[in-house]
Amino acid sequence: MSSYAVRQTPGDTAWFRHDRFGMFIHWGLYAMPARHEWVKTRECRPEAEYEKYFRYFQPDLFDARAWARQARAAGMRYAVLTTKHHEGFCLWDSRYTDYKVTNTPARRDVVREFVEAFRAEGLRVGFYYSLLDWHHPDFPIDMNHPRRKDPDAQAQNEGRDMRRYAQYMRNQVAELLTGYGKIDILWLDFSYGERKEGWMRGKGKEDWESEALIALARRLQPGILINNRAGIEQDLWTPEQHQPTQWLRHPDTGELVTWEACQTFSGSWGYHRDEASWKSPDMLIRMLVNTVSLGGNLLMNVGPTARGYFDARAEAALKVYADWMRLHARSIYGCTMAEPAFLAALPPDCRMTQSEDGSRLYLHLFAYPFAFLPLRGLAGKVDYAQFLGDGSEVERSEGRMDHFGDGLLEDDDLLVLKLPAVRPDTPVPVIELFLKQG
């Protein structure tokens, strides 16, 4: 079994740490301007101007079943949908606002269709819910708000009541957690209480009334997992848009924590027509492998178009995962960071995962070596080695790496893998090592 003890959380994260790979879906009115999900505040768009997107939102090609099939094919085991992003637009038929998808030409409860489709494909479902709301009249103007640069911005704040807004959030979260069956994840976003700019201040757990919000969620969905972005530690730590280089630890106790890196295919979460920094196939696979090799999960984002489909670039990225995971998923599901003794044998340009039962190691080759791959400390510990992709044997020897009698390397603890000259045709080849038992 895995030798790593992970900090206990209110929810049971066992399934989460087994499944390792999920789909994030950022979708809202911002898909129409198609230039970043923060377009409303980046461009300081007035409500009356932003309203046109609400009037014309008609995703006629939206098919939640197609989304779900692509997620499952890509090897994703769960999905998180932005039920409401910072713009305040709701993708379900909330009775607490008119600013919702069922009042647009779409006339469809997107959340319901998402849940039903992804459940039908055997995927767990999660709801993202923004703590920010740039549409709600009680949400105070701050440094992130679209109205922050208005000459009368401070005057506009008069009469806004954060307590009423916090109640609004609880009402909506209650709707989401009672109207759609079992929900596996509540992904709240985000707190910035430490920020202050002149008369404007950020918002944190006291403003959100996070204790009450989280207590409500756990009462309505006792098995749910909740992230830490409401300012109170819960189940999941969520580093964003960077690759951690070690397993995340609790800042006070040093304990290993349950964590999930959230990333994008390109530089934007929402659909961005002209954004060009799409990640290469190699980088996509390496991000997944890197994350799992450090005991984490990867939540990879797709931003559907305004008409409701994944564009060709997103589909191509998903196919990269589909092709690789079809042959290599065994090195991801139910795997974690390898035990320290095995990590000590790790060659340069490689990453290693280990099955949670401890019986197998998975060596991911980021750079393909020529002829030999020496692994110090593994002599006598490996019963069989093969390329995971096709199940073909990888020949090995112990104690000596020798070529035409040159005696290149000798060590009693040395395991040497002999590799074919032609690299397997995949972004990241994987060698599966079956460990001797007993």
URSULPE-V359433 format. One line per field, one symbol per residue. ss: DSSP state (H for helix, E for strand, C for the rest). phi: phi as a letter, one per 30 degrees, with the letter a starting at -180 (. if undefined). psi: psi as a letter, one per 40 degrees, with the letter a starting at -180 (. if undefined). A space follows every 10 residues. Layout:
# URSULPE-V359433
ss=???
phi=???
psi=???
This chain:
# URSULPE-V359433
ss=CCCCCECCCC CCCHHHHHHC EEEEECCCCH HHHCECCCHH HHCCCCHHHH HHHHHHCCCC CCCHHHHHHH HHHCCCCEEE EEEECCCCCE CCCCCCCCCE HHHCCCCCCH HHHHHHHHHH CCCEEEEEEE CCCCCCCCCC CCCCCCCCCC CCHHHHCCCC CHHHHHHHHH HHHHHHHHCC CCCCEEEEEC CCCCCEECCE ECCCHHHHCH HHHHHHHHHH CCCCEEECCC CCCCCEECCE CCCCCCCCEC CCCCCECCEE EEEECCCCCC CECCCCCCCC HHHHHHHHHH HHHCCCEEEE EECCCCCCCC CHHHHHHHHH HHHHHHHHHH HCCCEEECCH HHHCCCCCCE EEEEECCCCE EEEEECCCCC CEEEEECCCC CEEEEEECCC CCECEEEEEE ECCCCCCCEE EEEEEEEECC CCCCCCCCEE EEEEECCC
phi=.edcccedbd cdcedddddi bbccbcbadd dddhbjdced cechddeddd eddddcdbdd cdbeddeddd ddddjdcabb cddbcddjdc cbdddcacdb ddccedhbdd eddddddddd dicdbbcdbd ddadcddcdd dbdcdecdcd ecedddddid bddddddedd ddddedcbcb idccbccdaa cbdddabidc bdbbddddhd eddddddddd becdcbdcdd ibebcbcbdb hacecaddbd dcciddcdbb dcbbdbcbdd ebecdccddd eededdddde dddciccccc cbcddddjcd ddddddddde dedddecbed dcdicaddde ddddcdddib bbcbdddidb cbcccdbddc ibbdbdjcdi cccabaddeb iddcdbbbia cbbhidhdab adcdcccccd dcdedaebdb cccdddci
psi=ihehhihiid ihedddeddd hihhhhhade eddffieedd ddefhidddd dddddehgge ehgddddddd dddeeieiih hgdhadeehh eigheeiegi deeiedfigd dddddddddd eeiiiihhhh dihedheehi haeeidedei dfddddeheh hddddddddd ddddddeeef ahhdhhgihi ifeeihhbeh iahadddefd dddddddddd gdeihhaeee ehhbdhhghh fihieihiih ddeeiiihih hhiidaeidi hhdehefhii dddddddddd ddeeeiihhh ihgiideeih iddddddddd ddddddeedd edhfiahiid ddddehiifi ihihideeei ihhhgdhhih dihhhheehe ehdiiihdde fiihiiiidh hihfedfdhh hdehhhhhii dhhigidhih hhhhiii.
